[in-house]
Amino acid sequence: MRNPDPRPSARPTSTARPRRAGSPRPTPGQALVETAIGIVLLMLLTFSVVDAAMLFFVYLTLQNGVTEATRYGVTGQQMNDPLDPTTPLSRQDSIMRVMRDSSPGLTIADSEFRFCVVTDSTCVTPGTGGPDDIIKMTVTHPWRLISPMLWPLVGDGGVINLRVSVTMKNETYPTSTSG
């Protein structure tokens, strides 16, 4: 119905829609703040996946190295010293060298290796033993996570100690005087 009064209305004639009280209204910069929060969470998730993948890679690489070193170690073989090819390395140094050669991308220090002779289910006597001895080799390798945001979750400054070990029985082999 049309207004029969020819006088102008007392109401404002704006074409803008009136705002209801309490309705959500975007404020300037809201999209920027939401994007910043979303990117931080996305980066945390991405780096967490990369850290997990690297952790699995390092663990499997260590496991492969221990397997190869064990295959070499049970035979009683010894490598020649790379600095002096006429002198053989000790049996323990030879096994550690095979482990390092079979673990590309990792730097494994001598202190991360532990060799001991297993007797009565205990591992007390250090060394690689002799023919027909049962020995245990353990490698404990520290690995630091990439993302500092995950460090508080693991503690110890984001360092995880990966431990791989193997127990093996040496084959019967001729003993040498240098090993």
NORNOR-V201267 format. One record per residue. N is the residue number from 1. BURIAL is + if it has 24 or more other C-alpha atoms within 12 Angstrom, else -. Layout:
N:BURIAL / N:BURIAL
This chain:
1:- / 2:- / 3:- / 4:- / 5:- / 6:- / 7:- / 8:- / 9:- / 10:- / 11:- / 12:- / 13:- / 14:- / 15:- / 16:- / 17:- / 18:- / 19:- / 20:- / 21:- / 22:- / 23:- / 24:- / 25:- / 26:- / 27:- / 28:- / 29:- / 30:- / 31:- / 32:- / 33:- / 34:- / 35:- / 36:- / 37:- / 38:- / 39:- / 40:- / 41:- / 42:- / 43:- / 44:- / 45:- / 46:- / 47:- / 48:- / 49:- / 50:- / 51:+ / 52:- / 53:- / 54:- / 55:+ / 56:- / 57:- / 58:+ / 59:+ / 60:- / 61:+ / 62:+ / 63:+ / 64:+ / 65:+ / 66:+ / 67:+ / 68:+ / 69:+ / 70:+ / 71:+ / 72:+ / 73:+ / 74:+ / 75:+ / 76:+ / 77:+ / 78:+ / 79:+ / 80:- / 81:- / 82:- / 83:- / 84:- / 85:- / 86:- / 87:- / 88:- / 89:+ / 90:+ / 91:+ / 92:+ / 93:+ / 94:+ / 95:+ / 96:+ / 97:+ / 98:+ / 99:+ / 100:+ / 101:- / 102:+ / 103:+ / 104:- / 105:- / 106:- / 107:- / 108:+ / 109:- / 110:- / 111:- / 112:+ / 113:+ / 114:+ / 115:+ / 116:+ / 117:+ / 118:+ / 119:- / 120:- / 121:- / 122:- / 123:- / 124:- / 125:- / 126:- / 127:+ / 128:+ / 129:+ / 130:+ / 131:- / 132:- / 133:+ / 134:+ / 135:+ / 136:+ / 137:+ / 138:+ / 139:+ / 140:+ / 141:+ / 142:+ / 143:+ / 144:- / 145:+ / 146:- / 147:+ / 148:- / 149:- / 150:+ / 151:- / 152:- / 153:- / 154:- / 155:- / 156:- / 157:- / 158:- / 159:- / 160:+ / 161:- / 162:+ / 163:+ / 164:+ / 165:+ / 166:+ / 167:+ / 168:+ / 169:+ / 170:+ / 171:- / 172:- / 173:- / 174:- / 175:- / 176:- / 177:- / 178:- / 179:+
